[in-house]
């Protein structure tokens, strides 16, 4: 190789032709970046050279005592592999940029980006996956359906600790007190239900509203009935509602009346008719 043809130029014995030959040899060696089948004789500590004794070529740095391998160069495939490296390091060193390197390694940028295809996240242990927001803000995951309607659902945790699901303009909140709420309605940890519709029965929570409703309905019903043990009240006036004939017949009280007595009618000292007398009952 030309790099080994370099010699020390002695001006006392070197003519012009020899000087030109040595300079041309030095020029060729310099342009070859110290390549050859073995380390050049003039190498000093820090010299980098390429061994072309076999393929792939070997890249070395001479430390003054021995050659330290840096990597390999494939002159046919135009690739580089670091010394002791693998396809992993080769992908990194031959990538055009960071995005290209991540793509070759199947990696994802830490500062965001787009994942395509089927993505599955798995963790060992009780915690399957953890998503944490940076700073004191909400942590949420957004799910979008490819339905052309730009609709999406958010699931996450507010900065105050409450969990939530947001869907179609409504937010369902899981409060730290165990309460599930959406707008004006709530489902409490004790099973009670709250909402403005219950206000029609005197309270905005179901337990008290239903209790109020039962009490008011029971009271209204009781007001239309005589109290247990109370005397029966009646309207003024007594009515004879029919007669019982000796020939045999039946007399019943009309609705709302009760029998108060009988009146006997005789003819020629003989009982011929018995009149049934009644009054109208009423509430107190």
C-alpha positions in Angstrom: 0.0 0.0 0.0 1.1 3.5 -0.6 1.3 4.4 3.1 4.2 2.0 3.5 6.2 3.6 0.7 6.7 6.7 2.8 10.3 7.2 3.8 12.2 9.9 5.6 13.4 12.3 3.0 17.2 13.0 3.3 17.9 16.2 1.3 21.6 15.2 0.9 20.9 12.1 -1.1 17.4 12.7 -2.6 17.2 14.1 -6.1 14.1 15.8 -7.5 12.6 12.7 -9.0 12.9 10.8 -5.7 11.4 13.8 -3.8 8.5 13.9 -6.2 7.9 10.2 -5.8 8.0 10.4 -2.0 5.6 13.4 -2.0 3.2 11.6 -4.2 3.4 8.5 -2.0 2.7 10.6 1.1 -0.2 12.3 -0.7 -1.8 9.0 -1.6 -1.3 7.7 1.9 -2.8 10.8 3.4 -5.9 10.6 1.2 -6.3 6.9 2.1 -6.8 7.9 5.8 -4.2 5.5 6.9 -5.8 2.3 5.4 -3.9 -0.8 4.7 -3.5 -4.5 5.6 -1.7 -3.6 8.8 -1.0 -0.6 11.0 1.3 1.9 9.3 4.8 2.1 10.6 4.6 5.9 11.2 1.5 5.6 13.4 1.8 7.3 16.8 -0.6 7.4 19.8 -4.0 8.7 18.7 -3.7 7.6 15.0 -6.9 6.1 13.6 -6.5 3.6 10.8 -8.5 1.1 8.8 -7.4 -2.5 8.2 -8.4 -3.6 4.8 -6.9 -7.1 5.2 -10.3 -8.7 5.2 -14.0 -7.8 5.0 -15.6 -6.2 6.8 -12.8 -3.6 7.3 -11.7 -3.0 10.8 -11.4 0.5 12.3 -8.8 1.0 14.9 -7.2 3.7 17.1 -3.6 3.2 18.0 -3.0 4.1 21.7 0.8 4.1 21.3 1.2 0.5 22.3 -1.7 -1.5 20.8 -4.6 -1.1 18.4 -8.1 -0.6 20.0 -11.0 -1.7 17.8 -13.6 0.9 17.2 -15.9 -0.8 14.7 -16.4 -2.5 11.4 -17.1 -1.0 8.0 -18.9 -3.1 5.3 -17.6 -1.7 2.0 -20.2 -3.7 0.1 -23.3 -3.1 2.2 -22.1 0.4 3.2 -22.9 -0.2 6.9 -21.1 0.3 10.1 -21.1 -1.8 13.3 -19.4 -0.7 16.5 -16.9 -3.0 18.0 -18.6 -5.7 20.1 -21.9 -4.2 18.9 -25.1 -5.8 17.7 -27.9 -5.0 15.3 -29.2 -2.8 18.0 -26.2 -0.5 18.0 -25.9 -0.7 14.3 -29.5 0.6 13.9 -28.7 3.5 16.2 -25.5 4.5 14.4 -26.9 4.2 10.9 -30.2 6.0 11.6 -30.7 9.3 9.8 -32.2 10.9 12.9 -33.8 10.2 16.2 -37.2 9.4 14.7 -35.6 6.9 12.3 -33.7 5.3 15.2 -36.9 4.9 17.2 -38.7 3.4 14.2 -35.9 0.8 13.7 -35.9 -0.1 17.3 -39.7 -0.2 17.7 -39.4 2.6 20.3 -41.6 5.5 21.2 -40.6 9.1 21.9 -40.7 10.1 25.6 -42.0 13.5 24.7 -45.0 12.3 22.7 -45.8 11.1 19.3 -48.2 8.8 17.5 -48.5 5.0 18.0 -50.2 3.1 15.2 -51.5 -0.4 15.0 -52.4 -2.7 17.9 -51.0 -1.4 21.2 -51.0 -3.5 24.4 -49.6 -2.3 27.7 -48.9 -4.9 30.3 -47.3 -4.7 33.8 -46.5 -7.4 36.3 -48.0 -7.1 39.8 -51.2 -5.6 41.1 -50.7 -2.3 39.1 -51.3 -3.1 35.4 -50.5 0.4 34.1 -49.9 3.8 35.5 -50.6 7.1 33.8 -49.5 10.3 35.6 -50.0 13.9 34.5 -47.0 16.2 34.7 -47.5 19.0 37.2 -50.7 19.5 39.3 -53.2 18.9 36.6 -55.8 16.2 35.6 -54.5 12.8 34.5 -56.8 11.4 31.8 -56.9 9.0 28.9 -58.9 9.8 25.8 -60.6 7.2 23.6 -61.8 8.1 20.2 -64.0 6.0 17.9 -63.3 6.1 14.2 -66.9 6.8 13.4 -66.5 10.1 11.6 -68.4 12.0 14.3 -65.3 13.2 16.2 -66.8 11.7 19.4 -64.6 10.7 22.3 -64.6 9.5 25.9 -62.2 10.6 28.6 -61.4 8.5 31.7 -59.1 9.9 34.4 -58.6 11.6 37.7 -59.0 15.2 38.5 -56.3 17.1 40.4 -58.5 17.0 43.5 -58.4 13.2 43.5 -61.9 12.5 42.1 -62.1 10.0 39.3 -64.3 10.8 36.3 -65.7 9.5 33.0 -66.5 12.2 30.4 -68.8 11.3 27.5 -71.0 13.2 25.1 -70.9 16.4 27.0 -71.6 14.8 30.4 -69.2 14.1 33.2 -69.7 11.2 35.7 -67.7 11.9 38.8 -66.5 9.3 41.4 -66.1 11.5 44.5 -63.6 10.8 47.3 -66.6 10.2 49.6 -67.8 7.3 47.5 -70.5 9.3 45.7 -71.2 8.9 42.0 -72.7 12.1 40.4 -73.6 13.7 37.1 -75.0 17.2 37.0 -77.7 17.5 39.7 -78.1 13.8 40.6 -76.0 11.7 43.0 -75.8 8.1 44.1 -74.4 8.1 47.6 -72.2 5.5 49.3 -75.1 4.5 51.6 -77.3 3.7 48.6 -79.4 6.9 48.8 -80.2 8.7 45.5 -80.3 12.4 45.1 -81.8 14.5 42.3 -83.9 17.6 41.6 -86.9 15.5 40.5 -87.4 14.3 44.1 -88.0 17.9 45.2 -91.6 17.5 44.1 -92.0 15.3 47.2 -90.4 17.7 49.5 -86.7 16.7 49.5 -84.0 16.4 46.8 -82.9 12.9 48.1 -84.9 9.8 47.5 -84.9 8.5 51.1 -86.5 11.6 52.6 -88.7 12.3 49.6 -90.2 8.8 49.7 -90.7 9.1 53.4 -92.4 12.4 53.0 -94.6 11.0 50.3 -95.6 8.0 52.4 -96.4 10.3 55.4 -98.5 12.7 53.3 -100.4 10.0 51.6 -101.0 8.1 54.8 -102.1 11.3 56.5 -104.5 12.2 53.7 -106.0 8.7 53.8 -106.3 8.8 57.6 -108.1 12.1 57.4 -110.9 10.4 55.5 -111.3 7.7 58.1 -112.5 7.7 61.7 -109.9 7.2 64.3 -109.8 3.8 65.9 -112.0 3.8 69.1 -113.6 7.1 68.3 -117.4 7.6 68.4 -119.1 7.5 65.1 -120.3 11.0 64.1 -123.5 11.5 62.1 -125.4 14.2 60.3 -128.6 15.5 61.8 -131.8 13.9 60.7 -133.2 10.4 60.9 -134.5 8.7 57.8 -136.8 5.7 57.5 -135.2 3.7 54.8 -137.8 0.9 54.5 -140.2 -1.4 56.3 -140.1 -5.0 57.2 -143.3 -6.7 56.4 -144.8 -9.6 58.2 -144.9 -11.4 54.9 -141.1 -11.3 54.8 -138.7 -8.9 53.0 -135.2 -7.5 53.3 -134.1 -3.9 54.0 -130.5 -2.7 53.5 -128.9 0.6 54.5 -127.9 2.8 51.6 -124.2 3.7 51.2 -123.0 6.1 53.9 -125.8 5.3 56.4 -126.2 3.2 59.5 -129.3 1.9 61.3 -130.2 3.8 64.4 -133.6 2.2 65.4 -136.9 0.7 64.5 -140.5 2.0 64.4 -143.4 -0.3 64.8 -146.7 0.4 63.0 -149.7 -1.6 64.1 -153.2 -1.8 62.9 -156.1 -3.0 65.1 -153.5 -3.7 67.8 -151.6 -6.0 65.6 -148.1 -5.4 64.3 -148.3 -5.0 60.6 -145.0 -3.1 59.7 -141.6 -2.3 61.2 -139.9 0.8 59.9 -136.1 0.7 59.7 -134.6 4.1 60.8 -131.1 5.3 59.8 -128.7 8.2 59.8 -125.9 9.4 57.5 -122.4 8.9 59.0 -119.7 11.6 58.5 -116.1 12.2 59.4 -115.2 14.0 62.5 
